[in-house]
């Protein structure tokens, strides 16, 4: 394999260009990391604005074993069949 010679000026120019490119890429990486951290902090601030308030409701109830009333928890109360419905 034959070695090729290049001038010192061409080599120095190529190295300066490579160094500038590497420096610019590092600056770009730092800027992107700052934007990533900033966007995450922004989302945390946005989500922390909404405080979820929960309240506990306690209710006492009595159950009559002869009653046909059924409450299923959906807001619908079923009173069962009335005697007038069963006579028809």
Secondary structure, 3 states (H helix, E strand, C coil): CCCCCCCHHHHHHHHHHHHHHHHHHHHHHHHHHHHHHHHHHHHHHHHHCCCCCCCCCCCCCCCCCCCCCEECCCCCEECCCCHHHHHC
